Amino acid sequence: MTLPLEGIKVIDFTGVQAGPACTQMLAWFGADVLKIELPGKGDVTRSQLRDIPGKDGLYFTMLNSNKRSLELNTKTPEGKEILTKLLKGADIFVENFAPGSLERMGFGWDQIQAINPRLIYGTIKGFPEDSPYSDLKTYEDIAQCAGGAASTTGLIEGSPLMSAAALGDSNTGMHLLIGLLAALLHREKTGKGQRVYMSMQDAVLNLVRVKIRDQQRLERTGELTEYPQYPHKPFGDTVPRGENASGSGVPGWMMKCKNWKTDPNDYVYVIFQPWGWENVCNVIGKPEWITDPNFATPDARIPHLFDVYNAMEAWTIDKDKHEVVEILRKLEIPCGPVLTTKEILHDESLRANGSIVPVEHKDRGLYYTVGCPPKFSAFTPEIKASPLLGEHNAEVLTELGYSAADIAALKEKGVI
Ligand SMILES: CC(C)(COP(=O)(O)OP(=O)(O)OC[C@H]1O[C@@H](n2cnc3c(N)ncnc32)[C@H](O)[C@@H]1OP(=O)(O)O)[C@@H](O)C(=O)NCCC(=O)NCCS
C-alpha cells in the first residue's frame, strides 16, 4: 500500500492539541514525522489528565500516534545545530509555540528560509499577525471566544458558552493541514517553500461563517426569523445565541424523549424540511395542519415554529430516542439521536468503519483512538502507537551521523 506522503519529512515542534492534531494526520498519510520534545519532560500532555499513574496520558497518545520522538533542548548550541541539520533535510516544519518564542530561539521564518528555501513552515498562533491580540497566548476557549463561536452559542438569557468540540485546537490543526498540503503542491510547481500561518481565531471564524452571514442579514432586516426569539422578543444589533435552532434555512429543534428525566441524553434532533410536511402532520397527530393557512407553507409556519416543536415533542415524549428515529426515518423526516460518548466509543459500526480504532501501546496497553476521518479508496492509514519520550533519540542522531560516543556526550550535557 503506497501512502500519499511517503518520503515527506516533517519536523514536528508542536505541543498540546492544535499542532499535534495536524502533524498526526500528516503521519497517518505516510509522512515521517519527528516530534521534538524538551528533554526529560516532553509535550505537556504526556503528564496531563493521566488515567494511569506514570504512563503517557491519553491526551498525548491520541494526538501523537505514528510519530517518532527526539528529545532535544533547542536552546543549547548543540541542540540548535541538530535542529538546523534536521531542517535542512526536511520538507515541512510545524510549530505552535507562544508568539515570538521560535524567533527568540533562532528559528523564525526568516531564519528558516535561510536554512532551507524548500522548507514549508507551518505555524499556529492564537490570532492573525496584525491583530491587536497577536501577542496573546491562546488556548481552545480563548479562540472560541475570539472567533464568534462563544457569543452565538448557548441560551438567550445565559452566558456565552463553550462548545465541547475542539473548534480552537484540533480544528485549527485541520485548517493548517489543508494549508500545508496546498503548500506542498505549490512547491511542486515553484520549487520553493513558504510559510503557512494559521490563527486559531481564523479557524473558528471559518466555522462560524453562517453567523457572519446572519450578522449581515440582521443589519439589513433587523430580525432573524429562524432564531428562537422570533417573533416573541426583540433583536439587538448582534447575532444572538441560537439555543438549539438549526441555524440553517430549514428549521429544527431538540426533542425530549421518554427517559429524559433520568437519562440526560435521551433526546432526538428533528429537522422540518419544506417538503414532507404531510408526513410530519400525520405522525404528530395534527392532520389539520396540512391545510391550515397558519401551518401549510414553510413561511406561514415560521411564527408558529414552537407550536410545531411542541407538538412533535408531545409525540416523542413517550418513546426513546431510538424508537423515534426508527419511525421518522421511514417517513423520510430528517432526525438523529443524541449519542453519548459511551455509545460512540462502544459503537460496533464506528469500529468496523475505522472511526474508533484500537491501538496497542507498549507501555500502557490497549486504548482506543479516533481514526482518520476521510476514508480513501486507495489506502487506509494504519494507526500505530505514539512514541515514548525520546524513543528515537539514538536512531535519529545516528541518521544524522552522530556516533554512539557523541550521543552519550549529548545526553550527559542535557542536550537530549
Ligand atoms: C499553548 C501556549 C499558550 C502555551 O504557552 P506556554 O506554556 O508558555 O508554552 P510556550 O509555547 O511558550 O513554550 C514555553 C517555553 O518552553 C520552551 N521550549 C519548549 N520546548 C523546548 C525545547 N525542546 N527546547 C528548548 N526550549 C523549549 C519554549 O521555547 C518556550 O520558551 P520561551 O518562553 O523562552 O520562549 C502557547 O504555546 C501558544 O499560545 N501557542 C500558540 C497557540 C496554540 O497553538 N495554542 C493551542 C495549543 S492546543
The ligand as a Gaussian input file, in Angstrom:
#p B3LYP/6-31G(d) Opt

LIG

0 1
 C       -0.260000      26.951000      24.082000
 C        0.516000      28.088000      24.703000
 C       -0.449000      29.096000      25.359000
 C        1.437000      27.516000      25.796000
 O        2.269000      28.559000      26.276000
 P        3.487000      28.231000      27.241000
 O        3.061000      27.255000      28.255000
 O        4.085000      29.491000      27.698000
 O        4.475000      27.432000      26.277000
 P        5.438000      28.030000      25.139000
 O        4.847000      27.634000      23.871000
 O        5.712000      29.460000      25.234000
 O        6.793000      27.292000      25.497000
 C        7.390000      27.517000      26.767000
 C        8.898000      27.644000      26.672000
 O        9.432000      26.344000      26.514000
 C       10.418000      26.392000      25.501000
 N       10.620000      25.082000      24.911000
 C        9.671000      24.197000      24.552000
 N       10.242000      23.115000      24.001000
 C       11.562000      23.338000      24.022000
 C       12.683000      22.570000      23.618000
 N       12.555000      21.381000      23.081000
 N       13.914000      23.108000      23.809000
 C       14.075000      24.303000      24.372000
 N       13.045000      25.077000      24.781000
 C       11.813000      24.576000      24.608000
 C        9.906000      27.410000      24.540000
 O       10.897000      27.876000      23.698000
 C        9.385000      28.467000      25.485000
 O       10.463000      29.246000      25.915000
 P       10.366000      30.865000      25.913000
 O        9.256000      31.197000      26.862000
 O       11.721000      31.273000      26.433000
 O       10.100000      31.303000      24.534000
 C        1.381000      28.825000      23.660000
 O        2.319000      27.903000      23.175000
 C        0.590000      29.387000      22.494000
 O       -0.071000      30.420000      22.608000
 N        0.738000      28.746000      21.335000
 C        0.136000      29.221000      20.097000
 C       -1.327000      28.910000      20.036000
 C       -1.626000      27.462000      20.234000
 O       -1.185000      26.619000      19.495000
 N       -2.460000      27.197000      21.243000
 C       -3.153000      25.946000      21.315000
 C       -2.466000      24.909000      21.997000
 S       -3.505000      23.482000      21.888000

